């Protein structure tokens, strides 16, 4: 019992130094835990950003695949002289191409120009097809249209590969 009394007296006599020491230890522990929490929050934010970019790229690849398939459907419709089908598909393609302009990787001047070129050509094709439907005697020359659509299909395929493999997780436009 005497030893407990001595310990108690010692604590009372040295409590100011001990409380400073305990306060410093508590502050150090708090700082360490705060740092760990901040690092975990930053890691979670980075993982979320990567997941959002991945989802966005997957959506872009899906849209590019839709554009590619749509161009092929226009070609098949033109070969079969199904001008109304080709007309409707070309309208849909223009809408989907316009949506690409705001996507990551498609906001550059070069890409905007390429997309605008495709949209303008599809508008010309659409006008030609509408004329053919209104005036059956008018002529639609299929080979040049299909050649141009084949070129665009190859370009869209290259874009798909870039989004899928080359760009990966980078934020570059």
C-alpha positions as a printed NumPy array, in Angstrom:
array([[   0.   ,    0.   ,    0.   ],
       [   2.899,    2.261,    0.767],
       [   4.202,    1.837,   -2.776],
       [   0.84 ,    2.892,   -4.25 ],
       [   0.887,    5.953,   -2.068],
       [   4.404,    6.778,   -3.262],
       [   3.364,    6.332,   -6.898],
       [   0.361,    8.54 ,   -6.341],
       [   2.497,   11.22 ,   -4.728],
       [   4.995,   11.015,   -7.56 ],
       [   2.227,   11.376,  -10.185],
       [   0.819,   14.374,   -8.346],
       [   4.237,   15.982,   -8.118],
       [   5.128,   15.347,  -11.752],
       [   1.697,   15.642,  -13.322],
       [   2.431,   18.821,  -15.257],
       [   5.331,   17.177,  -17.126],
       [   3.422,   13.958,  -17.552],
       [   0.308,   15.742,  -18.835],
       [   2.42 ,   17.619,  -21.379],
       [   3.974,   14.357,  -22.434],
       [   0.573,   12.66 ,  -22.718],
       [  -0.807,   15.661,  -24.622],
       [   2.082,   15.493,  -27.083],
       [   1.622,   11.752,  -27.504],
       [  -2.121,   12.264,  -28.061],
       [  -1.462,   15.016,  -30.597],
       [   1.045,   12.832,  -32.465],
       [  -1.435,    9.963,  -32.534],
       [  -4.214,   12.276,  -33.747],
       [  -1.962,   13.733,  -36.471],
       [  -0.978,   10.23 ,  -37.629],
       [  -4.604,    9.038,  -37.773],
       [  -5.67 ,   12.195,  -39.633],
       [  -2.887,   11.68 ,  -42.152],
       [  -3.946,    8.056,  -42.672],
       [  -7.581,    9.12 ,  -43.168],
       [  -6.593,   11.837,  -45.658],
       [  -4.43 ,    9.4  ,  -47.619],
       [  -7.29 ,    6.882,  -47.697],
       [  -9.718,    9.586,  -48.863],
       [  -7.329,   10.655,  -51.633],
       [  -6.897,    7.038,  -52.715],
       [ -10.667,    6.567,  -52.783],
       [ -11.094,    9.758,  -54.851],
       [  -8.458,    8.604,  -57.342],
       [ -10.082,    5.169,  -57.609],
       [ -13.47 ,    6.811,  -58.177],
       [ -12.031,    9.06 ,  -60.885],
       [ -10.446,    6.061,  -62.605],
       [ -13.717,    4.13 ,  -62.439],
       [ -15.651,    7.062,  -63.921],
       [ -13.085,    7.417,  -66.736],
       [ -13.309,    3.688,  -67.392],
       [ -17.11 ,    3.782,  -67.548],
       [ -16.952,    6.825,  -69.829],
       [ -14.458,    5.1  ,  -72.127],
       [ -16.627,    1.974,  -72.224],
       [ -19.629,    4.112,  -73.162],
       [ -17.569,    5.849,  -75.86 ],
       [ -16.391,    2.513,  -77.265],
       [ -19.996,    1.326,  -77.323],
       [ -21.074,    4.45 ,  -79.216],
       [ -18.196,    4.045,  -81.666],
       [ -19.207,    0.418,  -82.262],
       [ -22.779,    1.601,  -82.882],
       [ -21.506,    4.174,  -85.393],
       [ -19.358,    1.586,  -87.126],
       [ -22.235,   -0.895,  -87.372],
       [ -24.572,    1.89 ,  -88.515],
       [ -22.261,    2.829,  -91.364],
       [ -22.17 ,   -0.785,  -92.447],
       [ -25.997,   -0.921,  -92.329],
       [ -26.15 ,    2.164,  -94.565],
       [ -23.807,    0.437,  -97.015],
       [ -25.931,   -2.714,  -97.084],
       [ -29.115,   -0.667,  -97.5  ],
       [ -27.572,    1.287, -100.384],
       [ -26.484,   -1.94 , -102.096],
       [ -30.017,   -3.284, -101.76 ],
       [ -31.564,   -0.006, -102.958],
       [ -33.369,    0.326,  -99.611],
       [ -33.034,    4.084,  -99.564],
       [ -35.471,    4.763,  -96.745],
       [ -33.514,    2.458,  -94.435],
       [ -30.248,    4.13 ,  -95.446],
       [ -31.833,    7.546,  -94.844],
       [ -33.045,    6.678,  -91.342],
       [ -29.729,    5.094,  -90.415],
       [ -27.75 ,    8.103,  -91.658],
       [ -29.893,   10.405,  -89.497],
       [ -29.181,    8.274,  -86.457],
       [ -25.466,    8.25 ,  -87.266],
       [ -25.356,   12.049,  -87.404],
       [ -26.923,   12.283,  -83.951],
       [ -24.505,    9.795,  -82.423],
       [ -21.496,   11.442,  -84.05 ],
       [ -22.552,   14.82 ,  -82.693],
       [ -22.629,   13.373,  -79.173],
       [ -18.964,   12.36 ,  -79.463],
       [ -17.776,   15.976,  -79.617],
       [ -18.078,   16.438,  -75.865],
       [ -16.311,   13.202,  -74.944],
       [ -12.825,   12.899,  -73.551],
       [ -10.455,   12.44 ,  -76.458],
       [ -12.81 ,   13.977,  -79.02 ],
       [ -12.625,   17.65 ,  -78.035],
       [  -9.475,   18.38 ,  -80.039],
       [  -9.594,   20.478,  -83.187],
       [  -8.509,   17.497,  -85.284],
       [ -11.246,   15.219,  -83.953],
       [ -13.882,   17.934,  -84.146],
       [ -12.967,   18.477,  -87.788],
       [ -13.072,   14.741,  -88.531],
       [ -16.462,   14.371,  -86.88 ],
       [ -17.784,   17.455,  -88.678],
       [ -16.607,   16.009,  -91.989],
       [ -18.508,   12.775,  -91.316],
       [ -21.636,   14.623,  -90.203],
       [ -21.526,   16.888,  -93.279],
       [ -21.109,   13.908,  -95.614],
       [ -23.988,   12.065,  -93.965],
       [ -26.138,   15.19 ,  -94.368],
       [ -25.305,   15.283,  -98.103],
       [ -26.111,   11.581,  -98.358],
       [ -29.334,   12.135,  -96.47 ],
       [ -30.326,   14.944,  -98.895],
       [ -29.524,   12.679, -101.856],
       [ -31.607,    9.856, -100.396],
       [ -34.539,   12.159,  -99.659],
       [ -34.42 ,   13.39 , -103.239],
       [ -34.387,    9.778, -104.476],
       [ -37.432,    8.959, -102.346],
       [ -39.285,   12.048, -103.596],
       [ -38.155,   11.704, -107.214],
       [ -37.713,    8.024, -108.062],
       [ -36.094,    8.886, -111.402],
       [ -33.14 ,   10.588, -109.657],
       [ -29.963,    8.542, -109.429],
       [ -27.997,    7.364, -106.389],
       [ -24.455,    6.298, -107.188],
       [ -23.696,    3.633, -104.618],
       [ -19.982,    2.933, -105.127],
       [ -18.6  ,    6.374, -104.118],
       [ -20.959,    6.498, -101.13 ],
       [ -19.891,    3.064,  -99.95 ],
       [ -16.216,    3.915, -100.454],
       [ -16.587,    7.039,  -98.321],
       [ -18.498,    5.111,  -95.65 ],
       [ -15.763,    2.426,  -95.679],
       [ -13.149,    5.121,  -95.078],
       [ -15.184,    6.49 ,  -92.19 ],
       [ -15.673,    3.004,  -90.767],
       [ -11.896,    2.493,  -90.766],
       [ -11.433,    5.851,  -89.033],
       [ -14.004,    4.982,  -86.366],
       [ -12.27 ,    1.612,  -85.852],
       [  -8.997,    3.428,  -85.239],
       [ -10.727,    5.668,  -82.696],
       [ -12.069,    2.581,  -80.92 ],
       [  -8.588,    1.11 ,  -80.671],
       [  -7.216,    4.386,  -79.365],
       [  -9.842,    4.611,  -76.647],
       [  -9.487,    0.945,  -75.8  ],
       [  -5.702,    0.553,  -75.774],
       [  -3.635,    3.626,  -76.468],
       [  -5.232,    6.228,  -74.233],
       [  -5.888,    3.849,  -71.374],
       [  -6.187,    5.794,  -68.143],
       [  -4.687,    9.074,  -69.329],
       [  -6.635,   12.322,  -69.16 ],
       [  -5.304,   13.613,  -72.472],
       [  -7.715,   14.91 ,  -75.051]])
